[in-house]
Amino acid sequence: MSTPILYSFRRCPYAMRARLGIAASGQRVQLREIVLRDKAPEFLAVSPSGTVPCLVNGAEVIDESLDVMTWALEKSDPKGWLEMPEQGWDWITRCDGPFKRALDRTKYETRYPECDPAEERAKAQEFLGELDAQIDGWIFGRPTLADFAILPFVRQFAFIDKAAFDAEDWPNLKPWLERFLASDRFAAIMTRHEKWQVNDEPIYFP
């Protein structure tokens, strides 16, 4: 069987979470770096949404990041990431819904002139404060899917205004994020690659 293809973009938090799941599972894919302002026609031909990540496995196409994570981990889950309380799915849903909405309206405020960025930041901070209270080293005391599905988005929020983020009283959440950013796991998914071209030699990941 041919190696599945993962269309990705290094800095996209959705693509980050997909790469984290694939790396944790040990599944091997061909990594194709997409430039969002100049998307390859081959990518657009297979991606229903035109967004990354997009996993192509023969006739199967998966273009939701959480589905890519579960696809990989259901094949191999040596760290037991899927062994999490049902509450983990609730945290992910809140991250992908209200938190991401507030994050976008804070980070890209010019796109949402009808919104007050201070109010949106407060909404995001409310979620992060509740998450801080949940974290005991990890969200459930040990690494699970919830941690690595949410961490890329907390990272994105933190770097909107890192000084303001660092000033927050989040004694559990901030070390949780810093450990992730300093980890070999994070470094391994953040290797820089040039934009994929049709005749390029395959890049395998992990």
C-alpha positions in Angstrom: 0.0 0.0 0.0 1.2 3.5 -0.7 2.1 5.8 2.2 -0.7 8.2 3.2 -0.2 11.8 2.3 -0.6 14.6 4.8 -1.0 18.1 3.5 0.0 20.4 6.2 1.2 24.0 7.1 3.8 24.3 9.8 2.3 27.2 11.8 -1.4 26.2 11.6 -2.6 24.9 15.0 -5.0 22.4 13.4 -2.1 21.0 11.3 0.1 20.9 14.5 -2.4 18.8 16.3 -2.7 16.4 13.4 1.1 16.0 13.3 1.2 15.5 17.0 -1.3 12.6 16.7 0.5 11.0 13.8 3.9 11.3 15.5 2.5 9.8 18.8 1.1 6.9 16.9 4.2 6.2 14.8 2.2 6.1 11.6 4.3 7.1 8.6 3.0 9.7 6.1 4.3 11.7 3.3 4.3 15.3 4.5 3.5 18.0 1.9 3.9 21.6 3.1 1.2 23.9 1.7 1.4 27.7 1.4 -2.0 29.0 2.3 -1.8 32.0 0.0 -0.8 29.9 -2.9 -2.4 26.5 -2.5 -1.2 23.7 -4.8 -3.9 22.6 -7.3 -3.2 18.9 -6.3 -4.2 19.8 -2.8 -7.3 21.7 -3.8 -8.3 18.7 -6.0 -8.5 16.4 -3.0 -9.4 18.6 0.0 -13.2 19.1 0.3 -12.6 22.3 2.5 -9.4 23.6 1.0 -7.9 23.7 4.5 -5.1 21.9 6.3 -4.6 19.4 7.5 -5.8 17.0 4.9 -4.9 13.3 5.0 -5.2 11.3 1.8 -5.1 7.5 2.4 -5.9 5.9 -0.9 -9.5 6.7 -1.6 -10.1 8.0 1.9 -9.8 11.7 2.6 -9.8 13.1 6.1 -9.7 16.9 6.4 -10.7 17.5 10.0 -7.7 17.7 12.3 -9.2 15.8 15.2 -10.3 13.1 12.9 -6.7 12.8 11.6 -5.5 12.5 15.3 -8.0 9.7 16.0 -7.3 8.0 12.7 -3.7 7.7 13.6 -4.2 6.8 17.3 -6.8 4.2 16.6 -4.2 2.4 14.5 -1.5 2.7 17.3 -1.7 4.4 20.6 1.4 3.5 22.5 1.1 6.4 25.0 -2.6 5.7 25.7 -3.8 9.2 24.6 -7.3 7.9 23.7 -7.6 6.5 27.3 -9.1 9.7 28.7 -12.3 10.6 30.6 -15.3 11.5 28.5 -14.8 15.0 29.9 -11.8 15.3 27.6 -14.0 15.5 24.5 -15.9 18.3 26.2 -12.8 20.3 26.7 -11.8 19.8 23.1 -15.3 20.9 22.0 -15.0 24.0 24.1 -11.5 24.7 22.7 -12.6 24.3 19.1 -15.8 26.3 19.6 -16.1 29.3 22.0 -12.3 29.5 22.8 -11.2 29.5 19.1 -13.9 31.9 18.2 -12.7 34.4 20.9 -9.0 33.7 20.0 -9.6 34.6 16.3 -11.5 37.8 17.3 -8.6 38.8 19.5 -5.8 37.9 17.2 -7.4 39.1 13.9 -9.4 42.0 15.3 -9.4 43.9 12.0 -11.4 41.0 10.4 -14.1 41.4 13.0 -14.8 45.2 13.3 -18.2 44.4 14.9 -16.5 42.7 17.9 -14.7 44.3 20.9 -11.3 42.6 21.1 -11.1 43.3 24.8 -14.4 41.4 25.4 -13.2 38.6 23.1 -9.9 38.4 25.1 -11.9 38.2 28.3 -13.9 35.3 26.9 -10.7 33.4 26.0 -9.2 34.1 29.4 -12.3 32.7 31.1 -11.8 29.4 29.3 -8.1 29.4 30.1 -8.8 30.1 33.8 -11.1 27.2 34.0 -8.6 25.0 32.2 -5.9 26.1 34.6 -8.0 24.9 37.5 -8.4 21.5 35.8 -4.7 20.9 35.0 -2.7 18.8 37.4 0.5 18.6 35.4 -1.8 17.5 32.6 -5.5 18.0 32.1 -6.2 14.6 33.7 -2.9 14.2 35.5 -1.3 12.3 32.6 -0.9 13.1 28.9 -4.0 12.4 26.8 -5.5 13.4 23.5 -7.1 16.4 25.2 -3.8 18.0 26.0 -2.3 17.8 22.6 -5.6 18.7 20.8 -5.7 21.9 22.9 -2.1 22.9 23.4 -1.5 24.3 19.8 -4.4 26.7 20.3 -3.3 27.9 23.8 0.1 28.5 22.2 -1.5 30.6 19.5 -3.3 32.7 22.1 -0.3 33.1 24.3 1.8 34.6 21.5 -0.8 37.2 20.6 0.6 39.2 23.5 3.1 37.0 25.4 3.8 39.6 28.1 0.1 39.8 28.9 -0.2 36.1 28.9 2.8 35.7 31.2 1.3 38.2 33.6 -1.8 36.1 34.1 -2.3 34.1 37.4 -2.4 30.7 35.8 0.0 28.6 37.9 -0.9 25.3 36.2 -1.6 26.3 32.6 1.6 28.3 32.0 4.0 25.5 33.1 1.9 23.1 31.0 2.4 25.2 27.9 6.1 25.9 28.6 6.9 22.2 29.0 5.2 21.5 25.7 7.1 24.3 23.9 10.4 23.1 25.3 9.7 19.4 24.5 11.3 17.2 21.9 7.8 16.3 20.8 7.0 19.9 19.9 10.4 20.4 18.1 9.8 17.2 16.1 6.6 18.5 14.6 8.0 22.0 13.8 10.7 21.2 11.3 10.7 23.8 8.5 10.0 22.5 5.0 9.8 24.3 1.6 6.5 24.6 -0.2 5.7 21.2 -1.8 6.1 20.9 -5.5 4.9 18.0 -7.7 8.3 16.7 -8.6 9.8 16.9 -5.1 11.3 13.9 -3.4 8.9 12.6 -0.7 9.4 13.9 2.8 8.3 11.2 5.3 7.0 12.1 8.8 7.7 11.2 11.5 
